[in-house]
């Protein structure tokens, strides 16, 4: 969300409504012809019929004007209807479900001595879970509702202590949620509103089986909200098992990139990527940069190189303890760390205001991952720049990305480290949707024989 009109989010809002009595699909379009979609709304949060305690919190946070996904989703959710939301990261998606959930639960408060979990939000990563819980606390501070978050990688005792006291809203990652259910700390039989967030990343990380297990613990009668930045066939199939006669809200076409982000590619040899990164960081305009590598080892190696050049840098990936990851993220937000180097899964949930630069140190071998990476910048209309380093082996990956986003990246060829080796070893065929393939750098076989992605 933001406190001024967003002149940068462009594209198309499509709302699919279904007439339940006749099973007759109806489709309504609001196509943004102008670069400023807000001239079609002239909306403030007050016009969305939000209750006063939540409105007061939004004002205290400095938010007055809703983003397109909020304009479309909030009224639908307040009606108690199931929803599928297809929206990129950085479009205000969290508030699009947090605000109406807080309102619905506030209007029907239950005064049992011990609170029961009435809303469950499941999300793939620890960082994202923490940020969603922080959003619920911020927007719901005047509602009297309680919220807590559970995730793995840390001692469970503080989490179970909060659960014993009773909570209205629970934000969770799949693994820790199932662990605590099996230990008897969590019961989901009273859940009224279920949210599956970042569903496409759930698929990437091999959590789909866990999600199906979680569904078995939920009551049949519930409101379900399903959010995904992209909608490949596997995700469409999963949504069909979760939502019932949903309204679909789509903000910008599936798998498109945020239009405000300027996208550039530097062709260079693999051995010169460190030197090119250091050269770019000589530009003082780059106050902070989020750098993506494919592997944990690669992230640590880049950090080591940057520190040798007195560039403050930290890595965030799955081998880091949770407190180390949170400390690195806090330092980056405070700009005491200039460069945060991350793997794709660990970066999920990084939400940094005014982050202007994302650098793809390595081109992702999964096209949709590029969309998620550059979604870290240009969030909710802020300026953003995405820079990709492409060596000869990665050209095929780049072609697939450009095909997916229907856009050519602007080539920067006037730099000190141009590509010389033009005889690449042919890389594996790019994947679209089938992210759990054996043999990838980020895959590991689990006990069930399936492949699980690891940060």
ROTOR-458752 format. One record per residue (C-alpha): residue in three letters; z, x, y. Coordinates in pm, 1 decimal, m for minus. Example, Ala and Ser with C-alpha at 12.3 -4.5 7.8 and 13.67 -1.06 7.14 Angstrom:
BEGIN
ALA  780.0  1230.0  m450.0
SER  714.0  1367.0  m106.0
This chain:
BEGIN
UNK  0.0  0.0  0.0
UNK  m37.2  102.9  359.1
UNK  50.4  m3.8  709.3
UNK  m296.0  0.8  861.4
UNK  m637.4  m140.8  771.1
UNK  m806.3  59.1  501.2
UNK  m1155.0  146.9  618.7
UNK  m1235.8  347.4  310.9
UNK  m1200.6  134.4  m0.4
UNK  m1546.4  0.3  m57.4
UNK  m1728.6  m164.7  m341.6
UNK  m1692.3  m504.9  m495.0
UNK  m1407.2  m737.0  m570.8
UNK  m1485.4  m970.8  m858.2
UNK  m1243.9  m1236.4  m975.3
UNK  m1315.0  m1411.8  m1306.4
UNK  m1140.5  m1747.5  m1340.4
UNK  m1141.1  m1958.9  m1652.8
UNK  m1117.4  m2335.6  m1651.1
UNK  m873.6  m2379.0  m1938.4
UNK  m956.6  m2744.0  m1996.1
UNK  m1327.1  m2686.3  m2047.7
UNK  m1322.3  m2322.5  m2154.3
UNK  m1580.9  m2271.9  m1883.5
UNK  m1603.7  m1925.5  m1721.4
UNK  m1631.7  m1934.3  m1344.6
UNK  m1709.8  m1626.4  m1141.0
UNK  m1635.9  m1582.4  m774.4
UNK  m1752.0  m1279.1  m576.8
UNK  m1649.5  m1128.0  m246.4
UNK  m1892.7  m844.1  m186.4
UNK  m1801.4  m590.0  77.1
UNK  m2115.1  m538.9  283.5
UNK  m1921.9  m363.2  556.8
UNK  m1734.4  m35.7  514.3
UNK  m1419.1  m223.2  616.3
UNK  m1331.4  m489.8  360.8
UNK  m1022.7  m594.2  552.0
UNK  m1228.3  m776.4  812.2
UNK  m1284.0  m1033.8  538.9
UNK  m912.6  m1088.9  497.1
UNK  m719.6  m1035.6  820.4
UNK  m426.4  m1055.4  583.7
UNK  m67.1  m949.9  598.6
UNK  186.6  m973.1  320.3
UNK  334.4  m1284.0  481.8
UNK  15.5  m1474.9  399.5
UNK  65.5  m1409.8  25.9
UNK  372.3  m1638.9  11.4
UNK  609.1  m1355.3  m73.8
UNK  980.9  m1437.0  m52.6
UNK  1186.2  m1302.0  236.5
UNK  1397.8  m1043.2  46.1
UNK  1084.8  m871.2  m87.4
UNK  903.4  m897.8  247.0
UNK  1202.4  m735.7  416.2
UNK  1186.9  m443.8  172.5
UNK  812.8  m403.0  227.2
UNK  865.1  m390.2  603.2
UNK  1141.3  m133.7  560.2
UNK  895.5  76.7  359.7
UNK  643.8  44.2  644.5
UNK  396.2  m177.5  456.2
UNK  232.9  m469.0  634.7
UNK  m126.1  m497.5  508.0
UNK  m203.0  m542.8  136.5
UNK  m482.0  m357.2  m40.3
UNK  m764.2  m546.7  m218.2
UNK  m601.9  m533.0  m561.6
UNK  m280.2  m673.4  m411.1
UNK  m466.2  m950.6  m227.4
UNK  m632.5  m1057.7  m551.3
UNK  m357.7  m1000.2  m808.2
UNK  m37.3  m1115.2  m639.4
UNK  m130.6  m1487.4  m605.3
UNK  m258.1  m1497.4  m965.2
UNK  59.9  m1343.7  m1105.1
UNK  279.5  m1573.4  m895.7
UNK  106.0  m1868.1  m1064.7
UNK  230.8  m1739.1  m1400.1
UNK  m120.3  m1661.2  m1525.7
UNK  m208.3  m1366.0  m1748.6
UNK  m413.0  m1100.0  m1572.1
UNK  m645.7  m810.5  m1645.4
UNK  m663.1  m569.5  m1352.6
UNK  m936.4  m307.8  m1345.0
UNK  m858.2  m78.0  m1054.1
UNK  m862.9  292.8  m990.1
UNK  m546.3  487.7  m929.5
UNK  m447.4  497.5  m564.8
UNK  m546.4  138.2  m488.0
UNK  m190.7  1.4  m467.4
UNK  m187.4  m118.1  m826.6
UNK  188.0  m71.7  m884.2
UNK  286.5  m301.6  m598.3
UNK  23.8  m551.1  m716.9
UNK  245.1  m626.7  m1017.8
UNK  589.4  m513.6  m894.7
UNK  602.1  m748.3  m594.2
UNK  520.6  m1072.5  m781.7
UNK  743.1  m977.2  m1077.9
UNK  1038.8  m931.8  m842.2
UNK  962.5  m1267.5  m684.0
UNK  928.1  m1457.6  m1012.1
UNK  1249.4  m1314.1  m1153.4
UNK  1436.5  m1377.2  m825.2
UNK  1339.6  m1743.5  m820.8
UNK  1475.3  m1792.9  m1171.2
UNK  1784.9  m1577.4  m1176.9
UNK  1995.3  m1580.1  m1491.1
UNK  2368.1  m1534.5  m1434.9
UNK  2476.5  m1423.2  m1781.2
UNK  2759.8  m1172.9  m1782.8
UNK  2530.1  m919.2  m1942.5
UNK  2177.7  m911.2  m1805.1
UNK  1891.2  m928.2  m2050.4
UNK  1558.7  m751.2  m2017.3
UNK  1328.3  m1007.9  m1857.5
UNK  1037.2  m783.1  m1763.8
UNK  902.4  m480.4  m1950.7
UNK  656.8  m231.8  m1803.2
UNK  509.6  20.2  m2048.5
UNK  327.9  322.1  m1911.2
UNK  201.9  643.5  m2075.0
UNK  383.9  927.5  m1894.3
UNK  730.7  1015.3  m1775.4
UNK  618.4  1085.6  m1420.1
UNK  444.4  752.0  m1385.6
UNK  739.7  566.6  m1538.5
UNK  977.5  726.2  m1288.0
UNK  754.8  637.5  m993.9
UNK  712.1  276.6  m1107.7
UNK  1089.0  239.0  m1141.3
UNK  1133.2  386.1  m791.6
UNK  884.8  128.5  m659.5
UNK  1074.7  m159.0  m819.1
UNK  1398.8  m32.3  m667.6
UNK  1239.8  2.8  m322.7
UNK  1069.7  m336.5  m315.1
UNK  1357.3  m516.0  m486.8
UNK  1655.2  m368.6  m302.9
UNK  1744.4  m706.6  m146.8
UNK  1683.9  m920.9  m455.9
UNK  1995.3  m835.2  m658.8
UNK  1776.9  m751.1  m959.3
UNK  1845.8  m436.6  m1159.3
UNK  1595.4  m191.0  m1300.6
UNK  1608.7  119.6  m1514.2
UNK  1364.2  361.0  m1675.6
UNK  1361.5  522.0  m2021.3
UNK  1141.8  812.9  m2129.2
UNK  1150.1  1101.4  m2372.0
UNK  1208.7  1470.3  m2316.4
UNK  1562.3  1423.3  m2182.0
UNK  1904.0  1329.6  m2321.2
UNK  1911.2  956.5  m2393.5
UNK  2280.0  902.4  m2310.6
UNK  2238.9  819.6  m1938.6
UNK  1958.2  581.6  m2031.4
UNK  2158.3  402.5  m2300.2
UNK  2456.9  376.8  m2063.1
UNK  2238.4  193.5  m1810.2
UNK  2107.4  m34.2  m2084.8
UNK  2459.3  m125.1  m2197.5
UNK  2534.3  m252.9  m1847.0
UNK  2233.1  m482.8  m1871.7
UNK  1906.6  m467.9  m1674.9
UNK  1652.9  m722.5  m1557.6
UNK  1352.3  m489.5  m1547.3
UNK  1280.9  m202.6  m1785.4
UNK  1014.0  63.5  m1730.9
UNK  944.5  271.4  m2040.6
UNK  718.2  517.2  m2214.8
UNK  618.3  406.3  m2566.2
UNK  792.9  671.6  m2776.6
UNK  1139.7  649.4  m2621.5
UNK  1115.7  270.0  m2605.9
UNK  1053.6  244.0  m2979.6
UNK  1329.5  498.2  m3051.3
UNK  1585.3  294.2  m2856.7
UNK  1468.2  m32.3  m3014.0
UNK  1516.0  118.6  m3359.5
UNK  1862.1  240.5  m3260.2
UNK  1958.4  m107.9  m3144.8
UNK  1994.4  m30.6  m2774.5
UNK  1700.7  m247.4  m2664.7
UNK  1605.7  m604.3  m2751.8
UNK  1285.6  m753.2  m2613.6
UNK  1326.7  m1115.0  m2725.9
UNK  1401.5  m1234.8  m2370.0
UNK  1105.6  m1066.2  m2197.8
UNK  925.1  m1312.0  m1971.4
UNK  669.8  m1074.7  m1813.4
UNK  509.0  m783.0  m1995.7
UNK  299.2  m518.4  m1819.1
UNK  82.7  m260.7  m1991.9
UNK  m15.6  m7.6  m1726.3
UNK  m280.2  266.3  m1749.8
UNK  m409.6  124.7  m2076.9
UNK  m703.1  364.9  m2090.5
UNK  m461.7  657.6  m2078.2
UNK  m263.1  500.3  m2360.0
UNK  m582.3  527.4  m2562.6
UNK  m639.0  888.2  m2452.8
UNK  m289.2  989.8  m2557.5
UNK  m292.8  820.3  m2896.0
UNK  m33.3  556.1  m2804.4
UNK  m231.5  251.1  m2913.1
UNK  m45.3  223.3  m3246.6
UNK  286.1  243.4  m3058.8
UNK  170.7  m30.5  m2821.2
UNK  90.5  m255.7  m3116.7
UNK  438.5  m193.7  m3257.4
UNK  592.1  m286.5  m2922.0
UNK  391.9  m609.3  m2909.3
UNK  552.2  m716.9  m3237.1
UNK  896.3  m713.6  m3069.6
UNK  787.9  m931.0  m2775.4
UNK  817.7  m1310.1  m2771.1
UNK  492.5  m1498.7  m2817.3
UNK  557.4  m1704.3  m2505.6
UNK  533.5  m1462.3  m2214.0
UNK  317.5  m1368.5  m1917.7
UNK  112.9  m1053.3  m1983.1
UNK  m43.7  m822.6  m1724.0
UNK  m291.2  m558.9  m1836.3
UNK  m404.3  m278.0  m1603.5
UNK  m661.6  m8.1  m1665.1
UNK  m870.8  215.5  m1439.3
UNK  m1161.5  198.7  m1683.9
UNK  m1260.5  m63.7  m1939.2
UNK  m1433.1  99.2  m2238.0
UNK  m1487.6  m121.6  m2546.1
UNK  m1164.6  m11.9  m2716.4
UNK  m962.8  m120.3  m2411.6
UNK  m1139.4  m455.2  m2391.0
UNK  m1048.8  m513.3  m2756.6
UNK  m684.7  m418.3  m2695.5
UNK  m664.4  m651.4  m2395.1
UNK  m786.0  m936.7  m2612.1
UNK  m477.9  m893.2  m2832.6
UNK  m235.6  m899.1  m2538.7
UNK  m345.9  m1149.2  m2274.6
UNK  m417.8  m1520.5  m2312.4
UNK  m684.8  m1690.1  m2101.5
UNK  m650.0  m1425.8  m1832.1
UNK  m783.9  m1398.5  m1481.6
UNK  m971.8  m1071.5  m1445.9
UNK  m952.1  m889.2  m1114.5
UNK  m1184.5  m594.9  m1068.6
UNK  m1166.9  m378.7  m758.2
UNK  m1467.7  m145.6  m743.2
UNK  m1684.2  m125.4  m1055.4
UNK  m1532.7  6.9  m1376.5
UNK  m1549.1  388.6  m1401.3
UNK  m1659.8  430.3  m1039.1
UNK  m1495.0  690.6  m817.2
UNK  m1307.5  631.9  m496.2
UNK  m1578.0  628.6  m229.7
UNK  m1373.2  806.2  34.9
UNK  m1345.9  1121.1  m179.2
UNK  m1593.9  1393.8  m86.1
UNK  m1711.1  1554.3  m409.6
UNK  m1841.1  1910.9  m431.2
UNK  m1934.0  2146.6  m712.5
UNK  m1935.1  2527.1  m710.3
UNK  m2140.4  2689.3  m986.0
UNK  m1968.9  3010.7  m1090.6
UNK  m1905.4  3225.0  m1397.2
UNK  m1591.6  3161.4  m1596.1
UNK  m1458.7  3509.8  m1524.8
UNK  m1483.7  3448.5  m1148.9
UNK  m1298.4  3118.9  m1129.2
UNK  m968.2  3282.0  m1031.9
UNK  m1136.2  3479.7  m755.1
UNK  m1316.3  3168.9  m630.0
UNK  m991.8  2970.9  m624.8
UNK  m816.8  3242.7  m425.6
UNK  m1113.0  3256.9  m185.9
UNK  m1095.7  2880.2  m125.7
UNK  m721.5  2892.6  m65.7
UNK  m775.9  3135.3  221.6
UNK  m870.1  2823.9  416.0
UNK  m553.7  2721.5  601.5
UNK  m680.1  2362.8  619.7
UNK  m590.9  2334.7  251.1
UNK  m220.1  2277.6  300.6
UNK  m171.3  2162.4  m57.9
UNK  m399.5  2138.7  m359.5
UNK  m367.9  1985.7  m703.9
UNK  m552.9  2207.3  m954.1
UNK  m651.0  2079.5  m1299.1
UNK  m687.6  2288.8  m1613.4
UNK  m765.2  2170.6  m1964.8
UNK  m474.4  2345.0  m2135.8
UNK  m108.5  2426.6  m2080.0
UNK  m179.2  2794.7  m2132.4
UNK  m456.1  2779.6  m1873.0
UNK  m224.1  2615.3  m1619.5
UNK  40.5  2887.8  m1660.5
UNK  m225.1  3157.9  m1633.2
UNK  m360.2  3020.3  m1305.0
UNK  m7.8  3000.0  m1160.2
UNK  53.7  3363.5  m1252.4
UNK  m268.8  3473.6  m1079.0
UNK  m188.2  3279.1  m762.3
UNK  167.7  3410.7  m740.5
UNK  34.9  3766.2  m756.3
UNK  m156.9  3683.2  m437.9
UNK  158.4  3540.6  m275.9
UNK  32.7  3183.4  m302.6
UNK  319.6  2950.7  m390.2
UNK  228.2  2769.6  m711.4
UNK  394.6  2585.1  m999.0
UNK  265.6  2435.1  m1323.8
UNK  335.4  2092.2  m1465.3
UNK  257.6  2022.6  m1831.8
UNK  406.0  1900.2  m2157.4
UNK  584.6  2224.9  m2243.1
UNK  791.3  2205.5  m1925.9
UNK  1134.1  2040.7  m1939.9
UNK  1155.4  1710.0  m1756.6
UNK  1382.8  1846.7  m1484.2
UNK  1141.2  2137.8  m1429.6
UNK  850.5  1895.9  m1399.6
UNK  1037.6  1680.4  m1149.9
UNK  1142.5  1984.8  m948.9
UNK  783.6  2113.3  m934.9
UNK  660.1  1771.2  m823.5
UNK  933.0  1741.5  m557.8
UNK  849.5  2087.4  m423.2
UNK  482.8  1994.5  m408.8
UNK  553.0  1669.8  m223.9
UNK  772.4  1858.8  23.0
UNK  490.6  2118.0  61.1
UNK  725.8  2402.0  m26.5
UNK  486.9  2461.0  m316.6
UNK  127.2  2483.0  m197.2
UNK  m54.0  2456.4  m530.1
UNK  43.4  2240.6  m825.6
UNK  m148.7  2327.4  m1143.3
UNK  m151.9  2047.5  m1399.2
UNK  m295.5  1931.2  m1726.9
UNK  m451.7  1586.3  m1724.7
UNK  m179.8  1398.4  m1909.8
UNK  108.0  1563.9  m1723.4
UNK  m56.6  1476.5  m1390.7
UNK  m65.1  1105.7  m1471.1
UNK  169.6  938.7  m1226.6
UNK  150.8  1207.9  m960.2
UNK  147.1  1007.1  m639.9
UNK  154.5  1231.2  m333.4
UNK  95.0  1085.3  10.2
UNK  m191.9  1245.7  201.3
UNK  m298.5  1477.9  m80.6
UNK  m639.7  1586.5  45.2
UNK  m757.9  1836.9  m216.7
UNK  m805.9  1815.3  m590.7
UNK  m966.5  2116.4  m759.8
UNK  m1114.9  2097.2  m1106.9
UNK  m1065.5  2455.0  m1220.3
UNK  m1235.9  2344.4  m1540.8
UNK  m1473.2  2051.7  m1577.3
UNK  m1314.2  1790.2  m1806.7
UNK  m1492.1  1740.2  m2137.8
UNK  m1425.2  1365.0  m2119.3
UNK  m1619.0  1200.5  m1839.0
UNK  m1361.9  931.8  m1758.3
UNK  m1099.8  1202.3  m1705.3
UNK  m1290.3  1314.7  m1395.6
UNK  m1236.2  969.5  m1242.1
UNK  m862.3  992.4  m1306.5
UNK  m841.0  1344.8  m1168.3
UNK  m1005.9  1279.2  m835.7
UNK  m807.9  955.4  m806.5
UNK  m509.6  1173.2  m717.4
UNK  m665.8  1219.1  m371.0
UNK  m814.8  965.6  m132.4
UNK  m537.4  727.0  m234.3
UNK  m531.6  388.9  m60.3
UNK  m791.0  501.1  189.1
UNK  m663.0  846.1  286.0
UNK  m910.3  1131.4  323.7
UNK  m982.9  1322.7  4.9
UNK  m1186.8  1613.0  m124.5
UNK  m1258.5  1693.8  m488.3
UNK  m1391.8  2041.1  m569.9
UNK  m1516.6  2131.2  m917.0
UNK  m1581.7  2478.9  m1057.9
UNK  m1863.2  2463.3  m1311.5
UNK  m1960.7  2752.2  m1536.1
UNK  m2270.0  2763.0  m1753.1
UNK  m2092.0  2617.2  m2056.8
UNK  m1979.8  2315.7  m1855.4
UNK  m2314.1  2202.0  m1713.4
UNK  m2356.3  1937.2  m1979.5
UNK  m2012.8  1796.9  m1899.5
UNK  m2111.9  1780.0  m1532.5
UNK  m2433.1  1593.6  m1613.0
UNK  m2238.8  1335.5  m1811.8
UNK  m1990.0  1289.3  m1527.0
UNK  m2270.9  1236.4  m1275.5
UNK  m2428.5  985.4  m1511.2
UNK  m2098.9  797.8  m1544.2
UNK  m2032.0  777.3  m1169.3
UNK  m2402.4  729.4  m1079.8
UNK  m2373.2  999.3  m818.9
UNK  m2473.2  1363.7  m780.3
UNK  m2201.8  1601.9  m669.2
UNK  m2290.0  1801.2  m358.8
UNK  m2366.0  2161.1  m458.7
UNK  m2207.5  2443.5  m256.2
UNK  m2415.5  2752.4  m324.7
UNK  m2317.4  2965.4  m25.3
UNK  m2013.1  3135.0  m172.9
UNK  m1926.6  3489.8  m290.5
UNK  m1915.8  3416.0  m664.6
UNK  m2240.8  3241.5  m764.8
UNK  m2327.6  3168.8  m1125.8
UNK  m2506.7  3461.2  m1289.4
UNK  m2477.2  3388.3  m1661.8
UNK  m2716.9  3099.5  m1718.0
UNK  m2725.7  3122.0  m2098.3
UNK  m2441.3  2902.1  m2213.0
UNK  m2330.7  2834.2  m2564.6
UNK  m2408.0  2465.8  m2617.1
UNK  m2079.2  2271.1  m2575.4
UNK  m1972.0  1981.3  m2795.4
UNK  m2132.3  1649.7  m2706.7
UNK  m1952.1  1470.9  m2422.8
UNK  m1734.8  1180.2  m2529.4
UNK  m1720.3  835.7  m2378.9
UNK  m1419.1  634.9  m2482.8
UNK  m1357.6  801.0  m2823.8
UNK  m1097.9  1042.4  m2691.4
UNK  m896.7  1099.7  m3005.5
UNK  m1141.0  1327.9  m3179.8
UNK  m1021.1  1606.4  m3408.6
UNK  m1065.4  1962.8  m3293.5
UNK  m1017.9  1912.6  m2919.0
UNK  m784.6  2145.3  m2732.8
UNK  m550.8  1862.0  m2646.8
UNK  m534.3  1689.5  m2982.7
UNK  m278.2  1717.2  m3256.3
UNK  m264.5  1529.7  m3583.2
UNK  44.4  1314.8  m3621.4
UNK  211.4  1203.8  m3939.8
UNK  2.7  889.7  m3963.3
UNK  m316.3  1092.8  m3981.2
UNK  m439.6  985.7  m3636.4
UNK  m496.6  1222.2  m3347.0
UNK  m255.1  1221.7  m3056.3
UNK  m326.9  1377.4  m2720.9
UNK  m67.6  1609.9  m2577.9
UNK  m32.9  1729.8  m2220.2
